[in-house]
Amino acid sequence: MSFEDLHAVLARGYGDRPDPADRDRVLAMPMVLHLPKIDPPARSAVLAAAAQSVLGVCFDPRVDVDAESGEPGPWRANYLAWTSARIRKVARRARGAQWLAAQDVPGVTVDVDGALARAFVPGPVGELDPRIRKLQIGGTELEHDEPGPPDPELPVLWVDSRLDMTVGKAAAQVGHAAMILAGAMSAPDALAWAERGFACSVRDADAQQWEAVRARMNSGEAVGVRDAGFTEVAPGSTTVIATPRP
């Protein structure tokens, strides 16, 4: 297969396969954020790393089909099953030995200015690797930072600051937004983004900024994430709006 084939999976959008009756069989993409106690990273950088790691999995060769043998990569079946249903991600936090152990679980780690995040191969929540399952979902938080104007050449993931999402919830949401944006791009534009490692800026949007990017979304110039409302925010809330450029 080719980059275009992997891009087409995202371009199709969310699947509509119903959830299984057994909740342990619900599919989700685990994520882990490296949040050390001493000298923690900037929140915006952690979220950018999270978004990039998600796309790293979506376009990893192990999701593809081997061009020579025609055999599917080891991650392909789980990934396609996940994208055919409601997209779910669950972010946890780790430090020290826990973070090092997580590197041995199949996935993709991204470093953004010293901020580290790892996205893993999706799978049933009841079969989560014990090295990931034992990590806490809540707890450690990061202060909202002010990283300055976004890079004018990079996509921007605008987070609605009024929702006051935890860093874990926000990490899952920017991951969703990055997938939607990559799928909405043309294949050549997505490839150009991939060649830059899916680098992006993540910024908190105040009320005025949010209304401006919402107008861009309504006109078709941006894409947004509408949350199902299982945790933290009301159902139907738009949590993140992704723009190809600031």
C-alpha positions in Angstrom: 0.0 0.0 0.0 1.0 3.6 -0.1 0.7 6.8 2.0 -2.4 7.6 0.0 -4.1 4.4 1.1 -3.3 5.2 4.8 -4.6 8.7 4.3 -7.8 7.3 2.8 -8.6 5.5 6.1 -8.7 8.9 7.9 -10.4 10.6 5.0 -13.3 8.2 5.4 -13.9 9.7 8.8 -15.3 8.0 12.0 -16.9 4.6 11.7 -20.4 3.8 12.9 -20.0 0.3 14.1 -22.0 -0.1 17.3 -20.2 -0.7 20.6 -20.1 -4.4 21.7 -22.3 -5.3 24.6 -19.3 -6.4 26.6 -17.6 -3.2 27.7 -14.3 -4.9 27.9 -14.4 -5.3 24.1 -14.8 -1.6 23.4 -11.8 -0.4 21.4 -9.6 2.5 22.4 -6.2 3.9 21.7 -4.1 4.2 24.9 -1.9 7.2 25.3 0.8 8.0 27.9 2.1 11.4 28.8 5.5 11.8 30.5 4.8 14.1 33.4 7.8 14.2 35.8 7.5 15.8 39.2 10.6 17.9 38.8 10.8 20.4 35.9 7.5 19.3 34.2 7.1 20.2 30.5 4.9 22.9 29.1 1.3 21.9 28.7 1.1 23.1 25.1 4.2 21.1 24.2 2.8 17.9 25.8 -0.4 18.3 23.9 1.4 18.8 20.6 3.5 15.7 21.3 0.3 13.8 22.0 -1.3 14.9 18.7 1.8 14.0 16.7 2.1 10.6 18.4 -1.5 9.7 17.4 -0.8 10.5 13.8 2.5 8.6 14.1 0.5 5.4 14.8 -2.0 6.2 12.0 0.7 6.4 9.4 3.2 3.9 10.8 4.4 1.2 8.4 3.1 -1.5 10.8 -0.4 -0.3 10.0 0.2 -0.8 6.3 0.4 -3.8 4.0 3.9 -4.9 3.0 4.5 -3.9 -0.6 6.5 -7.0 -1.4 4.7 -9.8 0.5 1.2 -8.4 0.5 1.0 -9.3 4.2 -0.7 -6.9 6.6 1.5 -5.2 9.2 1.2 -6.4 12.8 -0.9 -3.4 13.8 -3.2 -3.3 10.9 -6.1 -5.4 12.0 -6.5 -3.6 15.4 -6.1 -0.2 13.8 -8.7 -0.8 11.1 -11.1 -2.3 13.6 -10.7 0.8 15.8 -11.2 3.3 13.0 -14.4 1.5 11.9 -16.0 2.3 15.2 -16.4 5.3 17.5 -12.9 6.7 17.9 -11.9 6.5 21.6 -8.6 7.4 23.3 -7.6 7.2 26.9 -4.6 9.2 28.2 -2.6 8.2 31.3 0.4 9.7 33.0 3.8 8.2 33.8 7.2 9.1 35.1 10.5 7.4 35.8 10.5 3.6 35.6 6.8 3.6 34.5 7.6 5.7 31.5 10.6 3.5 30.6 8.4 0.4 30.8 5.8 1.9 28.5 8.4 2.2 25.8 8.4 -1.6 25.5 4.7 -1.6 24.6 4.1 -1.2 20.8 3.5 2.4 19.9 5.0 5.7 18.8 6.8 8.2 21.1 7.1 11.9 20.1 9.3 14.5 21.7 8.3 18.2 21.4 10.8 20.6 23.1 11.4 17.9 25.8 7.8 17.1 26.2 7.1 13.4 25.6 4.0 11.5 24.7 3.4 8.0 23.4 0.4 6.6 21.5 -0.2 2.9 21.4 -1.8 0.4 19.1 -5.6 0.5 19.7 -7.2 -2.6 21.2 -10.0 -3.8 23.6 -10.0 -1.9 26.8 -10.2 -5.2 28.7 -7.0 -6.4 27.2 -4.8 -3.4 27.9 -1.2 -4.2 28.6 -0.7 -4.3 32.4 2.3 -1.9 32.1 -0.2 0.7 30.8 -3.3 -0.4 32.8 -1.6 0.3 36.1 -0.9 4.0 35.2 -3.2 6.6 36.5 -5.6 8.4 34.2 -6.1 11.4 36.5 -4.0 13.2 39.1 -1.1 15.3 38.0 -2.0 18.5 36.1 0.0 21.0 34.1 -0.6 24.8 34.3 -1.8 26.5 31.2 1.1 28.1 29.6 1.5 31.0 27.1 3.9 29.8 24.4 3.4 32.9 22.2 2.0 33.1 18.6 1.8 29.8 16.7 4.2 29.0 13.9 2.6 30.5 10.8 3.6 27.5 8.7 2.1 24.8 10.9 -1.5 23.6 11.6 -2.9 24.8 14.9 -5.1 22.9 17.3 -7.2 25.4 19.2 -8.5 24.2 22.6 -11.6 25.8 24.1 -10.1 27.1 27.3 -13.5 27.7 28.8 -14.0 23.9 29.1 -11.1 23.7 31.5 -10.3 20.1 30.4 -7.6 18.1 32.3 -4.4 17.6 30.4 -5.3 13.9 29.8 -8.7 14.8 28.4 -7.2 17.6 26.2 -4.5 15.1 25.0 -7.2 12.8 23.7 -9.1 15.6 22.1 -6.1 17.1 20.2 -5.4 13.5 19.0 -8.9 13.4 17.6 -8.5 16.8 16.0 -5.2 15.9 14.4 -6.8 12.8 12.8 -9.7 14.7 11.5 -7.5 17.4 10.1 -5.2 15.0 8.3 -8.2 13.2 6.8 -9.7 16.5 5.6 -6.4 17.5 3.9 -5.6 16.4 0.3 -3.2 13.4 0.3 -0.4 15.6 -1.1 -0.9 18.2 1.7 -1.1 15.4 4.3 2.1 13.9 3.0 3.8 17.3 3.2 2.7 17.5 6.8 3.9 14.0 7.5 7.4 14.9 6.1 7.5 17.5 8.9 6.7 14.8 11.5 3.1 16.2 11.8 4.5 19.1 13.7 1.7 21.4 15.0 1.0 24.1 17.4 -1.5 23.7 20.3 -3.0 26.9 21.7 -5.7 27.7 24.3 -8.4 29.8 22.7 -10.1 32.5 24.7 -13.7 33.4 24.0 -12.8 35.8 21.2 -10.3 33.5 19.5 -12.8 30.6 19.8 -15.5 32.5 18.0 -13.0 33.4 15.2 -11.9 29.8 14.7 -15.5 28.6 15.0 -16.4 30.9 12.1 -13.6 29.3 10.1 -15.0 25.9 10.9 -18.5 26.8 9.9 -17.2 28.1 6.6 -15.3 24.9 5.9 -11.8 26.3 6.5 -11.3 24.3 9.7 -12.4 21.1 11.4 -13.7 20.5 14.9 -14.1 17.7 17.5 -17.5 17.2 18.9 -17.2 15.2 22.1 -19.6 12.4 23.1 -19.7 13.7 26.6 -18.6 10.5 28.4 -16.2 12.5 30.6 -15.6 16.0 31.8 -17.6 17.9 29.1 -21.3 18.0 28.1 -22.3 15.8 25.1 -21.9 17.7 21.8 -19.3 20.1 23.1 -16.8 21.2 20.5 -13.5 20.8 22.3 -10.8 21.5 19.7 -10.9 23.2 16.3 -8.0 22.5 14.0 -6.9 25.0 11.3 -4.4 24.2 8.6 -2.6 27.5 9.4 -3.1 30.1 12.1 
